[in-house]
Each structure stands twice: as C-alpha cells, then as structure tokens.
Amino acid sequence: MSNLKLLKYETMTAIQEMSIPPILKGKDVLAQAKTGSGKTAAFGIGMLENLDMKLLEIQDLILCPTRELSEQVAGELRRIARFRSNIKILNITGGMPVRKQELSLKHQAHIVVGTPGRILKLLERGSLIVGGLKTLVLDEADRMLDMGFMEEIQSIFSFLPSRRQTLCFSATFPEEVRELGRDFMKKPREITVESLHRPEVITQRFLEVLPGEKISAVSGLLAYLKPDSVLIFCNTKDSCRKTEAQLNKLGYQVLALHGDLDQSERTEVLIRFSNGSSRILVATDVAARGLDIDSIGVVINFDMPFESETYVHRIGRTGRAGKEGSAYSLIRPLEIFRLKAINEFLESDYSAEKPVFNSDSLSSSVTGMQPGMITLSINGGRKNKISAGDLLGALTSSGGIDGKDVGKIDRLDTVTFVAVKRSLKERAVGVLGKGKIKGRHYKVMIRDGR
C-alpha cells in the first residue's frame, strides 16, 4: 500500500475494484475493460500479492499481442513490485536473440511477460519451465486473436499445469474470446466495466473529405486545434509511410511507427514521441498496440478503420488518466457505411460534416507544431552503469543548463536517450561529448528528423 501511494495510485478504477478481490482469492477472471482503464495494475497487484518469494521458479506468465505492450506491462509490474526486493521479471519477445533469453531464464525468474510466438518457441525448446506456474494472464485477448495467435495460445496451454489461475482481459468479448474462456478457464468470474468511451471525455467528429483533401484537412486540424501531441492512424504500412512523408515535406516534425521498423527503431520512435521531441506520430494499428502515453491530446483517423472495435481502440489512446481528448475521423463519401456501423456499435448518432477549417494558415500551423524538445543519444546505458543522475548532473553542473530544460532520460542496455530543450542542443552535445561520464568519453548524437 505504501508503494502504491508513492506511485500515485490513490483511487481504484472500476476494473481494479471489481477484479482484484477475486484475483486475490485465486479465482479465474474474464474481464472486459477499455484501453487505459488500469487493467495492468488490476492483475499485477493481485499477482504480486500472491507471489511466493521462497520459490525460485516461474509463477506467473503474461501473454501480450505486441512487443511494445509486453515491454510496457513488464515496466509497470516492476514499478508495482518495488515494495519487495529481488522480484525478477523477464520480458521475452521476438526480435531479440533466443540464446540470450535462454541464458536469462537459467538465472530463474518469478514472472515472465512476452508475446505468444516467442513464448511458445521457448516452451518447445524446453528453455521455459512452467511446471510451477500459478497464474496465466491473457492481456488484450481480443487483439491477440485478431492478429492470428489463437493456434499459438492453444499450444501454450498444452504446456501449462491444469491447476492454475487464468485471467483474461479484453476490450471486447467476441465469440473467440468467450470460446477461450469456456475451453481453458474454470467457472470464470465475468466482469464488465464501461467498454466504450463517454462522449464527455472524448469529443468525436467525422469530417467528410475526398482522398486528395486528407493532408490539407490534417493541416487545417493542426492549425485549428494546436494540440500538444497527435496520433494519426493509417490502415496500412504504405499509407503510413506516405502520410509521414507528405507531412514532413510540409515542414512538420513527424515520426512513423509501422511493421517495417526493427525493434531498435520502434523503441527510439516511441521514446522520441513520448519525451516531446516530436508532437506528431503516424502509426498503424498493430504498431500502436501498447503505446502508453497519457498525454495524447488528439487522435486523427487518417484512414477509417475497417472494424468498429478498432475505432474504439484507436480513440481510446486519448482521453486517458482523467483528461479530456478529441478524435477526428476523415471519412470519404464512399465510407459513410462505416460511420453507420460505428453508430450502431456505440449506440450513437454521429454524422459526417464538411470541414470548417482549411490549410490557409499552414505556416502558422507548422510553426505552432514545432516540438520544444530534441533527443540526444549516448552510446552507453545500463550495462555501463550510467544513471539518469550522472547525465543530469553533467548537464546542469558542467554545462550550466537549467534542470527544467532537461526532459525524460530513457536508459536501455547499451544506449541512453535524453531530451533537452531544442535551443540548447549544441551546448548539451558539447557537454556530454567532450566531458567524461563515469570516467570515460561517450559518443553523443542528435536524433532528429526521420
């Protein structure tokens, strides 16, 4: 409780209030809750409370649809787990060397978080031992099934002990999720909290535009709204790349997140967007899973989603953590049927409207969306024992940079990213590049543009 208070967890969300008691009692839970409802803490608090520290074996396994969500869940669990020392949490996903992960597993872990494909591979190789497993969590189960993981999940179940607790969290309850519940859960406690987004929290508007007017509509929206941060959704990697290129050509600082990026590139994009070095992120649905940034002010559907459930997932990226948000969807005349489907799904009566803003004020729009921060990378990280304090100390004492002009510091194993005020980038590079950190020189680079 003391640790939760330090983490500013002062009031339970609905999903936490309804699911933590049965989780603590060891019951199976089938829970429906929207993105950003606090479900990670719901199952995390229960699991950590039930953890037996005397047993040096894997007691909890959490399956997530994407690497980003897996990393986010592992990070949140580590924060909650600070109340106990020596809790080992491993993040096991694709995109990383299998041998290295197998070596980590030899050193024992209490909790493993990962994606179905890599978890199954390690189970089949005999590297992941789950004989003592107490709890399995399926996080964002509907999304995992949408991505075609049903076969892998069923195979994973065959390795698990029959006596275990199974927790399934899903934003929607399609038949496939209910089938999972029937086949692999024992009298699950069904919990449903508000799965749709209240209109007073997220303002939703649909703008009817022709295909060639979309970029102008986005520019007009940015000039009209002047948001601190924007997430723009596209349906395909190709559309994502083209939208990024067109907006960058107009002078915006835009980043893109799609399936053609490797893991290190994806990680850097997320860091630069979350630390304020770019205020505009263009992404596909799959790439944006696990994006956990509370301060996204506006979501723009550049392409209308094919499914109403996807629309709900997308707009749920704004209006989080008690804040209000806005969602704007660009809809072609031939796509009005998609709006009708969304209205049926949400039991709403939204209609398409003609944009009342245009891109006449493009120059002011571009200027107004320039990020105030910029990211520097240092070729050293956790393995080099570099701490955030080391970098902050170097910048403020040696460089004379005010602490408020230094933003987020993200340490990875072999690289560290630090955000600084854009106007101070040259001074910051000079301080970190010419001086010594922990007794040695490091290479410092400015990470800007694409």
C-alpha positions as CSV (number, residue, x, y, z in Angstrom):
1,M,0.0,0.0,0.0
2,S,2.9,2.4,0.8
3,N,4.4,1.7,-2.7
4,L,1.0,2.3,-4.4
5,K,0.7,5.6,-2.7
6,L,4.2,6.6,-3.9
7,L,3.1,5.6,-7.4
8,K,0.1,8.0,-7.0
9,Y,-2.4,5.1,-7.1
10,E,-4.8,6.7,-4.8
11,T,-8.2,5.6,-6.1
12,M,-9.1,2.3,-7.7
13,T,-10.5,2.3,-11.2
14,A,-13.7,0.3,-11.8
15,I,-11.8,-2.7,-13.3
16,Q,-9.4,-2.7,-10.4
17,E,-12.2,-2.5,-7.8
18,M,-14.1,-5.4,-9.4
19,S,-11.2,-7.7,-10.4
20,I,-8.6,-7.5,-7.6
21,P,-10.7,-9.3,-4.9
22,P,-11.4,-12.5,-7.0
23,I,-7.8,-12.4,-8.3
24,L,-6.5,-12.4,-4.7
25,K,-8.7,-15.4,-3.9
26,G,-7.3,-17.3,-6.8
27,K,-10.4,-17.3,-9.0
28,D,-10.4,-17.2,-12.8
29,V,-11.4,-13.9,-14.2
30,L,-12.8,-13.0,-17.6
31,A,-12.8,-9.2,-17.7
32,Q,-13.9,-6.6,-20.3
33,A,-12.3,-3.2,-19.9
34,K,-11.3,-0.5,-22.4
35,T,-7.7,0.6,-23.1
36,G,-6.4,2.9,-20.4
37,S,-8.7,1.6,-17.6
38,G,-5.9,0.4,-15.3
39,K,-6.1,-3.3,-16.1
40,T,-2.3,-3.9,-15.8
41,A,-2.4,-2.8,-12.2
42,A,-5.5,-4.9,-11.7
43,F,-3.9,-8.2,-12.5
44,G,-0.4,-7.0,-11.4
45,I,-1.3,-6.1,-7.9
46,G,-3.1,-9.4,-7.4
47,M,-0.3,-11.5,-8.9
48,L,2.4,-9.8,-6.9
49,E,0.5,-10.1,-3.6
50,N,0.1,-13.8,-4.2
51,L,3.8,-14.4,-5.2
52,D,5.7,-16.8,-3.1
53,M,9.2,-15.4,-2.8
54,K,10.6,-18.6,-1.4
55,L,10.0,-20.4,-4.7
56,L,12.7,-19.6,-7.3
57,E,10.6,-20.6,-10.3
58,I,8.2,-19.0,-12.8
59,Q,4.9,-18.5,-11.1
60,D,3.2,-16.1,-13.4
61,L,3.1,-15.8,-17.2
62,I,1.6,-12.9,-19.1
63,L,0.9,-13.0,-22.8
64,C,0.6,-9.8,-24.8
65,P,-0.1,-9.2,-28.5
66,T,2.9,-7.0,-29.3
67,R,6.4,-6.3,-28.1
68,E,5.6,-2.8,-27.1
69,L,2.7,-3.8,-24.9
70,S,4.8,-6.6,-23.4
71,E,7.6,-4.1,-22.6
72,Q,5.0,-1.7,-21.1
73,V,3.4,-4.4,-18.9
74,A,6.8,-5.6,-17.7
75,G,7.8,-2.0,-16.8
76,E,4.6,-1.3,-14.9
77,L,4.9,-4.6,-13.0
78,R,8.5,-3.6,-12.0
79,R,7.2,-0.3,-10.6
80,I,4.5,-2.0,-8.6
81,A,7.0,-4.7,-7.4
82,R,9.3,-2.2,-5.7
83,F,7.6,-3.0,-2.4
84,R,9.5,-6.3,-2.4
85,S,13.2,-6.7,-3.2
86,N,14.5,-9.4,-5.6
87,I,11.4,-9.9,-7.6
88,K,12.7,-10.9,-11.1
89,I,10.5,-10.0,-14.1
90,L,11.6,-11.0,-17.6
91,N,10.3,-9.6,-20.8
92,I,10.5,-12.3,-23.6
93,T,9.5,-11.2,-27.1
94,G,10.6,-11.8,-30.7
95,G,13.2,-9.5,-32.2
96,M,15.8,-10.4,-29.6
97,P,18.3,-13.3,-29.7
98,V,16.9,-16.6,-28.4
99,R,20.1,-17.7,-26.8
100,K,20.3,-14.5,-24.7
101,Q,16.8,-15.1,-23.5
102,E,17.5,-18.7,-22.7
103,L,20.5,-17.6,-20.6
104,S,18.3,-15.1,-18.7
105,L,15.8,-17.9,-18.0
106,K,18.6,-20.1,-16.5
107,H,19.0,-17.5,-13.7
108,Q,15.4,-18.0,-12.6
109,A,12.5,-15.6,-12.8
110,H,9.3,-15.2,-10.9
111,I,7.3,-13.6,-13.7
112,V,7.6,-13.8,-17.5
113,V,5.9,-11.3,-19.8
114,G,6.0,-12.0,-23.5
115,T,4.4,-12.4,-27.0
116,P,2.8,-15.8,-27.9
117,G,5.2,-16.7,-30.7
118,R,8.5,-16.4,-28.7
119,I,6.9,-17.9,-25.5
120,L,5.8,-20.9,-27.5
121,K,9.2,-21.3,-29.1
122,L,11.0,-21.3,-25.7
123,L,8.5,-23.8,-24.3
124,E,9.1,-26.1,-27.2
125,R,12.8,-25.8,-26.8
126,G,12.5,-26.7,-23.1
127,S,14.1,-23.4,-22.0
128,L,10.9,-22.0,-20.4
129,I,9.9,-24.2,-17.5
130,V,6.4,-23.6,-16.2
131,G,5.7,-26.6,-14.0
132,G,5.2,-24.4,-11.0
133,L,3.0,-21.8,-12.8
134,K,0.3,-20.3,-10.6
135,T,-1.3,-17.7,-12.9
136,L,-1.6,-17.1,-16.6
137,V,-2.8,-13.7,-17.9
138,L,-4.1,-13.1,-21.5
139,D,-3.8,-9.3,-21.9
140,E,-5.8,-7.8,-24.7
141,A,-7.0,-11.2,-25.7
142,D,-9.2,-9.9,-28.5
143,R,-6.3,-8.2,-30.2
144,M,-4.2,-11.3,-29.9
145,L,-6.9,-13.3,-31.6
146,D,-7.3,-10.6,-34.3
147,M,-3.6,-10.9,-35.0
148,G,-3.9,-14.7,-35.6
149,F,-2.4,-16.0,-32.3
150,M,-5.2,-18.5,-31.5
151,E,-3.2,-21.5,-32.5
152,E,-0.1,-20.4,-30.6
153,I,-2.2,-19.7,-27.5
154,Q,-3.8,-23.1,-27.6
155,S,-0.4,-24.7,-28.0
156,I,0.9,-22.7,-25.0
157,F,-2.0,-24.0,-22.9
158,S,-0.8,-27.6,-23.5
159,F,2.4,-26.9,-21.7
160,L,0.8,-25.4,-18.6
161,P,-0.3,-27.2,-15.4
162,S,-4.0,-27.8,-15.3
163,R,-4.2,-26.4,-11.7
164,R,-3.6,-22.7,-12.3
165,Q,-5.4,-19.4,-12.2
166,T,-6.3,-17.9,-15.6
167,L,-7.0,-14.2,-16.1
168,C,-8.3,-12.9,-19.4
169,F,-8.5,-9.2,-20.1
170,S,-10.1,-8.0,-23.3
171,A,-11.6,-4.7,-24.6
172,T,-14.3,-6.6,-26.4
173,F,-15.9,-10.0,-25.9
174,P,-16.1,-11.6,-29.4
175,E,-17.1,-15.3,-29.7
176,E,-13.4,-16.3,-29.9
177,V,-12.6,-14.8,-26.5
178,R,-15.7,-16.5,-24.9
179,E,-14.5,-19.8,-26.5
180,L,-11.2,-19.4,-24.8
181,G,-13.0,-18.8,-21.5
182,R,-15.1,-22.0,-22.0
183,D,-12.2,-24.2,-23.0
184,F,-9.4,-23.1,-20.7
185,M,-11.0,-21.4,-17.6
186,K,-12.8,-22.8,-14.6
187,K,-16.0,-21.1,-13.7
188,P,-14.5,-17.6,-14.5
189,R,-15.9,-14.6,-12.8
190,E,-17.2,-12.4,-15.6
191,I,-16.5,-8.7,-15.1
192,T,-17.6,-6.0,-17.5
193,V,-16.9,-2.3,-16.9
194,E,-17.7,0.5,-19.3
195,S,-16.0,-0.6,-22.5
196,L,-17.0,2.4,-24.6
197,H,-15.7,5.9,-24.3
198,R,-18.0,8.5,-22.8
199,P,-18.7,11.4,-25.2
200,E,-18.0,14.0,-22.5
201,V,-14.4,12.6,-22.1
202,I,-13.6,12.1,-25.8
203,T,-15.0,14.6,-28.4
204,Q,-15.7,12.7,-31.6
205,R,-16.2,14.3,-35.0
206,F,-16.3,12.9,-38.5
207,L,-15.1,15.0,-41.4
208,E,-16.2,14.2,-45.0
209,V,-13.3,14.7,-47.4
210,L,-12.2,13.5,-50.7
211,P,-9.0,11.4,-50.8
212,G,-6.9,14.2,-52.2
213,E,-8.0,16.6,-49.4
214,K,-6.8,14.5,-46.5
215,I,-3.4,16.1,-46.0
216,S,-5.0,19.6,-46.2
217,A,-7.6,18.5,-43.7
218,V,-4.9,17.3,-41.3
219,S,-3.0,20.7,-41.6
220,G,-6.3,22.5,-41.0
221,L,-7.0,20.4,-37.9
222,L,-3.5,21.1,-36.5
223,A,-3.9,24.8,-37.1
224,Y,-7.4,24.8,-35.5
225,L,-6.6,22.6,-32.5
226,K,-2.9,23.4,-31.8
227,P,-2.6,20.1,-29.8
228,D,0.4,19.2,-27.7
229,S,0.5,15.8,-29.2
230,V,-1.3,14.0,-32.1
231,L,-1.6,10.3,-33.0
232,I,-2.6,9.8,-36.6
233,F,-3.8,6.3,-37.6
234,C,-3.5,4.7,-41.1
235,N,-4.7,1.3,-42.2
236,T,-1.5,0.1,-43.9
237,K,2.2,0.5,-43.8
238,D,2.2,2.1,-47.2
239,S,-0.4,4.7,-46.2
240,C,1.6,5.3,-43.0
241,R,4.8,6.0,-44.9
242,K,3.2,8.2,-47.5
243,T,1.4,10.3,-44.8
244,E,4.6,10.7,-42.8
245,A,6.5,11.8,-46.0
246,Q,3.8,14.3,-47.0
247,L,3.6,15.9,-43.6
248,N,7.4,16.1,-43.2
249,K,7.5,17.7,-46.7
250,L,5.2,20.5,-45.4
251,G,7.6,21.2,-42.6
252,Y,6.1,19.3,-39.7
253,Q,8.3,17.1,-37.4
254,V,6.6,13.7,-37.9
255,L,7.6,10.2,-36.8
256,A,6.1,7.0,-38.0
257,L,5.5,3.6,-36.4
258,H,4.8,0.6,-38.6
259,G,5.8,-3.0,-39.1
260,D,8.8,-2.4,-41.3
261,L,10.8,-0.9,-38.5
262,D,13.1,-3.1,-36.5
263,Q,12.9,-3.3,-32.7
264,S,15.6,-0.6,-32.0
265,E,13.9,1.8,-34.5
266,R,10.5,1.3,-32.9
267,T,11.9,1.8,-29.4
268,E,13.5,5.1,-30.5
269,V,10.4,6.4,-32.2
270,L,8.3,5.7,-29.1
271,I,10.9,7.4,-26.9
272,R,11.2,10.5,-29.1
273,F,7.4,10.9,-29.2
274,S,6.8,10.3,-25.5
275,N,9.6,12.8,-24.5
276,G,8.2,15.6,-26.6
277,S,10.8,15.6,-29.4
278,S,8.1,15.1,-31.9
279,R,4.5,16.1,-31.4
280,I,3.1,14.1,-34.3
281,L,3.1,10.3,-34.7
282,V,1.7,8.4,-37.6
283,A,1.0,4.7,-36.9
284,T,-0.7,1.6,-38.0
285,D,-3.0,-0.2,-35.6
286,V,-0.6,-3.2,-34.9
287,A,2.4,-0.9,-34.3
288,A,0.5,1.3,-31.9
289,R,-0.6,-1.5,-29.6
290,G,1.0,-1.0,-26.2
291,L,1.6,2.7,-26.8
292,D,1.1,4.0,-23.2
293,I,1.3,7.8,-23.3
294,D,-1.3,9.5,-21.1
295,S,-0.9,13.0,-22.7
296,I,-2.0,12.3,-26.3
297,G,-4.4,15.2,-26.9
298,V,-5.8,14.3,-30.3
299,V,-6.3,11.2,-32.3
300,I,-6.9,11.5,-36.1
301,N,-8.1,8.6,-38.2
302,F,-6.5,9.5,-41.5
303,D,-7.9,6.2,-42.8
304,M,-11.3,5.0,-41.5
305,P,-10.8,1.7,-39.6
306,F,-12.4,-1.4,-41.1
307,E,-13.9,-2.6,-37.8
308,S,-15.9,-0.6,-35.2
309,E,-13.9,-2.3,-32.4
310,T,-10.7,-0.9,-34.0
311,Y,-12.3,2.5,-33.9
312,V,-12.9,2.2,-30.2
313,H,-9.3,1.0,-29.6
314,R,-7.9,3.9,-31.6
315,I,-9.8,6.7,-29.9
316,G,-9.0,5.2,-26.5
317,R,-5.5,6.5,-27.0
318,T,-6.7,9.9,-26.0
319,G,-8.9,11.0,-23.0
320,R,-6.8,8.9,-20.6
321,A,-5.8,9.4,-17.0
322,G,-8.7,11.6,-16.2
323,K,-8.0,14.0,-19.1
324,E,-10.3,15.0,-21.9
325,G,-9.4,14.2,-25.5
326,S,-10.5,14.6,-29.1
327,A,-10.9,12.2,-32.0
328,Y,-11.3,13.3,-35.6
329,S,-12.0,10.9,-38.4
330,L,-11.5,11.7,-42.1
331,I,-14.2,9.9,-44.0
332,R,-14.6,9.6,-47.8
333,P,-18.2,9.8,-49.2
334,L,-18.0,6.1,-50.1
335,E,-17.2,5.2,-46.5
336,I,-20.4,6.6,-44.9
337,F,-21.5,3.0,-44.2
338,R,-18.6,2.7,-41.8
339,L,-19.9,5.6,-39.8
340,K,-23.3,3.9,-39.7
341,A,-21.7,0.8,-38.3
342,I,-19.9,2.8,-35.6
343,N,-23.1,4.5,-34.6
344,E,-24.8,1.1,-34.2
345,F,-21.8,-0.2,-32.2
346,L,-21.7,2.9,-29.9
347,E,-25.5,3.4,-29.9
348,S,-24.7,7.0,-31.0
349,D,-25.9,9.3,-33.8
350,Y,-22.8,11.0,-35.2
351,S,-23.0,12.4,-38.7
352,A,-20.3,13.4,-41.2
353,E,-19.7,17.1,-41.6
354,K,-17.8,19.3,-44.0
355,P,-14.5,20.7,-42.6
356,V,-14.9,24.3,-41.5
357,F,-11.1,24.8,-41.3
358,N,-8.6,24.7,-44.1
359,S,-4.9,24.9,-44.6
360,D,-4.7,28.6,-45.4
361,S,-2.8,29.1,-42.1
362,L,-0.3,26.3,-42.9
363,S,2.7,28.3,-42.0
364,S,1.3,29.2,-38.5
365,S,0.2,25.6,-38.2
366,V,3.7,24.2,-38.9
367,T,5.3,26.8,-36.6
368,G,2.8,26.0,-33.8
369,M,3.6,22.3,-34.0
370,Q,7.4,22.5,-33.7
371,P,8.5,20.4,-30.7
372,G,10.2,22.2,-27.9
373,M,12.5,19.3,-27.1
374,I,15.0,17.3,-29.0
375,T,16.6,13.9,-28.3
376,L,20.3,13.1,-27.8
377,S,21.6,9.6,-27.8
378,I,24.6,8.4,-25.8
379,N,26.3,5.1,-26.7
380,G,26.2,3.8,-23.2
381,G,23.4,2.6,-20.9
382,R,22.6,0.3,-18.0
383,K,25.4,-2.1,-18.7
384,N,27.8,0.8,-18.5
385,K,26.3,1.8,-15.1
386,I,25.2,5.1,-16.4
387,S,22.5,6.6,-14.3
388,A,20.0,9.4,-15.1
389,G,21.6,11.4,-12.3
390,D,25.0,11.2,-14.0
391,L,23.6,12.8,-17.1
392,L,21.5,15.3,-15.3
393,G,24.5,16.3,-13.2
394,A,26.8,16.7,-16.2
395,L,24.3,18.9,-18.0
396,T,23.4,21.1,-15.1
397,S,26.7,21.5,-13.3
398,S,29.3,21.3,-16.1
399,G,27.0,22.7,-18.8
400,G,25.1,25.3,-16.8
401,I,21.8,24.0,-18.2
402,D,18.8,24.6,-16.1
403,G,17.3,21.3,-14.8
404,K,13.8,22.3,-16.1
405,D,15.3,22.3,-19.7
406,V,16.2,18.6,-19.4
407,G,13.4,16.2,-20.1
408,K,12.9,12.5,-19.9
409,I,16.0,10.2,-19.7
410,D,15.5,6.7,-21.1
411,R,18.2,4.2,-20.3
412,L,18.5,1.0,-22.4
413,D,21.1,-1.7,-22.0
414,T,23.7,-0.1,-24.4
415,V,22.2,3.3,-25.3
416,T,20.7,6.2,-23.4
417,F,18.3,8.8,-24.8
418,V,18.0,12.2,-23.1
419,A,15.6,15.0,-24.1
420,V,16.8,18.6,-23.9
421,K,15.3,21.9,-24.9
422,R,15.8,22.2,-28.6
423,S,17.6,25.6,-28.5
424,L,20.2,24.1,-26.1
425,K,21.1,21.0,-28.2
426,E,24.5,22.2,-29.3
427,R,25.5,23.1,-25.8
428,A,24.2,19.8,-24.5
429,V,26.1,17.8,-27.1
430,G,29.3,19.7,-26.3
431,V,29.0,19.0,-22.6
432,L,28.2,15.3,-22.9
433,G,30.5,14.6,-25.8
434,K,33.6,16.4,-24.6
435,G,33.3,15.6,-20.9
436,K,33.5,12.3,-19.1
437,I,30.7,10.2,-17.7
438,K,31.7,7.7,-15.1
439,G,35.3,8.2,-16.1
440,R,35.0,7.7,-19.8
441,H,34.0,9.5,-23.0
442,Y,30.9,8.6,-24.9
443,K,29.7,9.4,-28.4
444,V,26.7,11.8,-28.4
445,M,24.4,12.2,-31.4
446,I,21.4,14.4,-32.2
447,R,18.3,12.3,-33.1
448,D,16.1,14.5,-35.2
449,G,14.1,14.2,-38.4
450,R,13.1,10.8,-39.7
